[in-house]
Amino acid sequence: MSDINFIVNKEKCIHCGLCEKDCGSSIIELNEERIPQIKKDDEKYCMKCQHCLAICPAGAISVCGKNPEDSDICDNNLPTDEQVLSLIQHRKSIRSYRHENLDKATLYKLKDMLKYSPTGCNNHTLHISIVEDVETMDKFRDVANGTINKFLSLNISAPITKKFGKYRQKFLDGEDIIFRGAPHMIVVSVPVSAPCAPVDPIILLSYFELYAQSLGVGTLWCGFAEIALKLIPELCEYLDIPDGYKIGYVMLFGKSDLKYQRATQPEDYDMLQVQPKYYYKLNLWEKFKRYFWNSLR
């Protein structure tokens, strides 16, 4: 039995070839009877995306131990484009939270949704640390803030002092500059060897944020927390982040202590409509400049 366990119910198969057409790794082919099969020696290229299972009109394909009868049916009962746009327009970065836990049903929904977030090459190796109760969050908050306060009170030159120096006095006065009193936190870390390591955590948290918004849960992309985790190894150990993984990003979440009355009016981005043109060959200096800009951060 193969690792991907690609099984076709021949009685159900209608020989449409959609699984072959949609296979992202191009490892499915139709045999003489127009029954799909995996090309010889190509099983190792399977991304385990389950597209073959999802696209089969007859539900004839099982793969990776997953059976079509256990999948939800796509009924196209989707929110309207106006509803989705409204969700995006009214999203806010929340910096003031109620000091209380989300209910267990909401937390379960948020966690269960995460497995549907796309990743490069369907590489499902992200590590997710979630602080699910306010008591644990308060203890973690105390550890992180206490460690930073020690550095700031010494007034020495160190990376962490430079990052948080602007807020030195507020830290020393006990203000929760980093975590904003949030009751919950999600930290996404990624293997350094993952094919799309820089972007996968951001994609997952983007999905998380919009779904949280639909549940009435506020969120904050927390760069301060990301910096703290990168500069204080003990915090990564506190969150049980495995060896070989690096911090992707951090998001705070919980019930907002504020209620916004209207959407903001953001400025448009610089948007250029690309026009047909002849291929332009760059000289060495122009290439160097482009490599330089693309390599920063």
C-alpha positions as CSV (number, residue, x, y, z in Angstrom):
1,M,0.0,0.0,0.0
2,S,1.4,3.4,-1.0
3,D,2.0,6.4,1.3
4,I,-0.8,8.4,-0.4
5,N,-3.1,5.4,-0.7
6,F,-4.7,6.6,-4.0
7,I,-7.9,4.5,-4.5
8,V,-10.4,4.7,-7.3
9,N,-13.9,3.1,-7.1
10,K,-14.2,1.8,-10.6
11,E,-17.9,1.4,-10.4
12,K,-18.4,5.1,-9.5
13,C,-15.7,6.6,-11.9
14,I,-17.3,8.4,-14.9
15,H,-13.9,8.7,-16.8
16,C,-14.2,12.5,-17.0
17,G,-10.5,13.1,-16.4
18,L,-11.0,16.1,-14.2
19,C,-8.6,14.7,-11.5
20,E,-5.9,14.4,-14.1
21,K,-6.5,17.9,-15.3
22,D,-6.5,19.5,-11.8
23,C,-3.5,17.7,-10.3
24,G,-1.1,20.4,-9.3
25,S,1.9,17.9,-9.4
26,S,0.8,16.3,-12.8
27,I,1.2,12.8,-11.4
28,I,-2.3,11.5,-12.3
29,E,-2.9,9.8,-15.6
30,L,-5.8,7.8,-17.1
31,N,-5.1,4.2,-18.0
32,E,-6.4,2.3,-21.0
33,E,-9.9,2.0,-19.3
34,R,-9.7,5.8,-18.6
35,I,-9.5,5.0,-14.9
36,P,-7.2,7.5,-13.0
37,Q,-3.9,6.2,-11.6
38,I,-0.7,7.6,-10.2
39,K,2.2,7.6,-12.7
40,K,4.9,5.1,-12.0
41,D,7.4,6.3,-9.4
42,D,5.7,9.7,-9.1
43,E,4.0,9.2,-5.7
44,K,6.8,11.1,-4.0
45,Y,5.7,14.2,-5.8
46,C,2.1,14.2,-4.4
47,M,1.4,17.3,-2.3
48,K,-1.5,15.6,-0.5
49,C,-3.7,18.6,-1.4
50,Q,-6.7,16.2,-2.0
51,H,-7.8,18.1,-5.1
52,C,-8.5,14.8,-6.8
53,L,-10.9,13.9,-4.0
54,A,-12.5,17.3,-4.1
55,I,-13.1,17.7,-7.8
56,C,-14.4,14.2,-8.6
57,P,-18.1,14.6,-9.6
58,A,-18.9,11.0,-8.7
59,G,-17.0,10.8,-5.4
60,A,-14.9,7.9,-6.7
61,I,-11.5,8.9,-5.4
62,S,-10.1,8.3,-1.9
63,V,-6.6,9.5,-1.1
64,C,-4.3,9.9,1.9
65,G,-6.8,7.9,4.0
66,K,-9.6,10.5,3.3
67,N,-12.9,9.3,1.8
68,P,-15.2,11.6,-0.2
69,E,-18.3,10.7,1.8
70,D,-16.7,12.4,4.8
71,S,-16.2,15.7,3.1
72,D,-18.7,18.6,3.1
73,I,-20.4,19.2,-0.2
74,C,-19.8,22.5,-2.0
75,D,-23.3,24.0,-2.2
76,N,-22.1,27.5,-3.3
77,N,-23.9,29.0,-0.3
78,L,-21.3,31.7,0.0
79,P,-21.6,35.2,1.5
80,T,-22.2,37.9,-1.1
81,D,-19.4,40.1,-2.3
82,E,-20.9,43.0,-0.4
83,Q,-20.8,41.0,2.8
84,V,-17.2,40.0,2.4
85,L,-16.2,43.6,1.5
86,S,-18.0,44.9,4.6
87,L,-16.1,42.4,6.7
88,I,-12.8,43.7,5.3
89,Q,-13.8,47.4,5.5
90,H,-14.9,47.2,9.2
91,R,-11.8,45.3,10.4
92,K,-9.8,47.2,12.9
93,S,-6.6,46.7,14.9
94,I,-7.8,46.2,18.4
95,R,-5.6,47.6,21.2
96,S,-8.1,47.5,24.1
97,Y,-9.6,44.2,25.3
98,R,-12.0,42.8,27.8
99,H,-10.0,40.9,30.5
100,E,-12.1,37.7,30.0
101,N,-11.9,34.4,28.1
102,L,-13.7,33.8,24.8
103,D,-16.2,31.0,25.2
104,K,-15.1,27.5,24.3
105,A,-17.3,27.2,21.3
106,T,-15.7,30.3,19.7
107,L,-12.2,29.1,20.5
108,Y,-13.0,25.7,18.9
109,K,-14.3,27.3,15.7
110,L,-11.2,29.5,15.4
111,K,-8.8,26.6,16.0
112,D,-10.7,24.2,13.7
113,M,-10.6,26.7,10.8
114,L,-6.8,26.9,10.8
115,K,-6.3,23.6,8.9
116,Y,-8.0,25.2,5.9
117,S,-5.4,27.9,5.5
118,P,-3.3,27.4,2.3
119,T,0.4,26.9,2.4
120,G,3.1,26.8,-0.2
121,C,3.3,23.3,-1.7
122,N,0.6,22.3,0.8
123,N,3.3,22.0,3.4
124,H,1.3,21.6,6.6
125,T,4.2,21.8,9.0
126,L,3.4,25.1,10.7
127,H,3.5,25.1,14.5
128,I,0.7,27.0,16.2
129,S,0.9,28.0,19.9
130,I,-2.4,29.4,21.3
131,V,-2.9,31.0,24.7
132,E,-6.5,30.0,25.3
133,D,-7.2,31.4,28.8
134,V,-6.5,34.8,30.3
135,E,-4.7,33.4,33.4
136,T,-2.1,31.8,31.2
137,M,-1.8,34.9,29.2
138,D,-1.3,37.0,32.3
139,K,1.5,34.8,33.4
140,F,3.2,34.9,30.0
141,R,2.7,38.7,29.9
142,D,4.4,39.0,33.3
143,V,7.4,36.9,32.2
144,A,7.9,38.8,28.9
145,N,7.4,42.3,30.4
146,G,9.5,41.5,33.4
147,T,12.4,40.4,31.2
148,I,12.2,43.5,29.0
149,N,12.0,45.7,32.1
150,K,15.2,44.2,33.4
151,F,17.1,45.2,30.2
152,L,15.6,48.7,30.1
153,S,16.3,49.4,33.8
154,L,20.0,48.6,33.2
155,N,20.0,51.2,30.5
156,I,22.6,49.2,28.5
157,S,23.1,49.0,24.8
158,A,21.5,45.8,23.6
159,P,19.2,44.9,20.6
160,I,16.1,44.7,22.9
161,T,16.9,48.1,24.4
162,K,17.1,49.7,21.0
163,K,13.8,48.1,19.9
164,F,11.8,49.1,22.9
165,G,13.8,52.2,24.1
166,K,11.2,54.6,22.8
167,Y,8.7,53.2,25.3
168,R,11.3,52.8,28.1
169,Q,9.5,54.8,30.7
170,K,6.1,53.3,30.0
171,F,7.6,49.8,30.4
172,L,9.2,50.8,33.7
173,D,5.8,52.3,34.8
174,G,4.2,48.9,34.3
175,E,2.2,49.7,31.1
176,D,1.4,46.7,29.0
177,I,2.9,48.1,25.8
178,I,3.4,44.8,24.0
179,F,0.2,42.8,24.7
180,R,-2.3,45.6,25.2
181,G,-4.1,43.6,27.9
182,A,-5.2,40.9,25.4
183,P,-6.6,37.7,26.9
184,H,-5.4,35.5,24.1
185,M,-2.5,35.1,21.7
186,I,-1.7,33.0,18.7
187,V,1.9,32.5,17.6
188,V,2.7,30.8,14.3
189,S,6.2,29.4,13.8
190,V,7.5,27.6,10.7
191,P,10.3,25.2,9.9
192,V,13.3,27.0,8.5
193,S,13.3,24.5,5.6
194,A,9.7,25.1,4.6
195,P,9.4,26.0,0.9
196,C,7.4,29.2,1.6
197,A,8.5,30.0,5.2
198,P,8.3,33.8,5.1
199,V,4.6,33.9,3.9
200,D,2.8,30.8,5.2
201,P,2.4,32.2,8.8
202,I,1.1,35.5,7.4
203,I,-1.4,33.7,5.2
204,L,-2.7,31.6,8.1
205,L,-3.1,34.7,10.4
206,S,-4.9,36.6,7.6
207,Y,-7.5,33.8,7.4
208,F,-7.6,33.7,11.2
209,E,-8.2,37.4,11.5
210,L,-11.1,37.6,9.0
211,Y,-12.8,34.6,10.5
212,A,-12.3,36.1,14.0
213,Q,-13.9,39.3,12.7
214,S,-17.0,37.3,11.6
215,L,-17.3,35.9,15.1
216,G,-17.1,39.3,16.8
217,V,-13.5,38.7,18.0
218,G,-11.0,41.5,17.8
219,T,-7.4,41.0,16.7
220,L,-4.0,42.8,16.5
221,W,-1.0,42.0,14.4
222,C,1.6,42.4,17.1
223,G,5.1,43.3,15.9
224,F,6.3,44.1,19.4
225,A,5.5,40.5,20.5
226,E,7.2,39.1,17.4
227,I,10.3,41.1,18.3
228,A,10.2,40.0,21.9
229,L,10.0,36.3,21.0
230,K,12.9,36.7,18.5
231,L,15.1,38.4,21.1
232,I,14.2,36.4,24.2
233,P,14.8,32.7,23.6
234,E,13.1,31.8,27.0
235,L,9.7,33.0,25.6
236,C,10.0,30.6,22.7
237,E,10.6,27.8,25.2
238,Y,7.6,29.0,27.2
239,L,5.5,28.5,24.1
240,D,7.0,25.1,23.3
241,I,8.2,26.1,19.9
242,P,10.2,23.2,18.5
243,D,13.9,23.3,17.4
244,G,14.4,24.0,13.8
245,Y,11.4,26.4,13.8
246,K,11.5,30.2,13.6
247,I,8.9,32.7,14.6
248,G,6.5,33.7,11.7
249,Y,4.3,36.2,13.4
250,V,2.1,36.9,16.4
251,M,-1.5,37.9,16.7
252,L,-3.4,39.0,19.8
253,F,-7.1,38.4,20.0
254,G,-10.1,38.6,22.3
255,K,-13.3,40.5,22.9
256,S,-12.8,44.2,22.1
257,D,-13.4,46.8,24.9
258,L,-14.4,49.3,22.2
259,K,-17.1,49.6,19.6
260,Y,-16.3,51.4,16.3
261,Q,-19.2,53.3,14.7
262,R,-18.0,53.5,11.1
263,A,-15.4,52.3,8.6
264,T,-12.2,54.4,8.0
265,Q,-11.4,56.0,4.7
266,P,-7.9,54.8,3.8
267,E,-5.9,56.3,0.9
268,D,-5.6,54.3,-2.3
269,Y,-2.4,52.4,-2.9
270,D,-0.2,53.3,-5.8
271,M,-1.7,51.1,-8.5
272,L,-0.3,50.7,-12.0
273,Q,-2.1,49.0,-14.9
274,V,0.6,47.1,-16.7
275,Q,0.7,47.8,-20.5
276,P,2.0,45.5,-23.3
277,K,5.6,46.3,-24.0
278,Y,8.7,44.8,-25.5
279,Y,11.0,42.8,-23.3
280,Y,13.5,45.2,-21.8
281,K,17.0,43.9,-21.1
282,L,18.6,45.4,-18.0
283,N,22.2,46.4,-17.9
284,L,24.4,45.2,-15.0
285,W,23.8,48.2,-12.8
286,E,20.0,48.1,-13.2
287,K,20.1,44.4,-12.4
288,F,22.2,45.0,-9.3
289,K,19.7,47.7,-8.1
290,R,16.8,45.4,-8.5
291,Y,18.6,42.5,-6.7
292,F,19.4,44.9,-3.9
293,W,15.8,46.1,-3.4
294,N,14.5,42.6,-3.6
295,S,16.9,41.3,-1.0
296,L,16.1,43.8,1.7
297,R,14.3,42.4,4.8
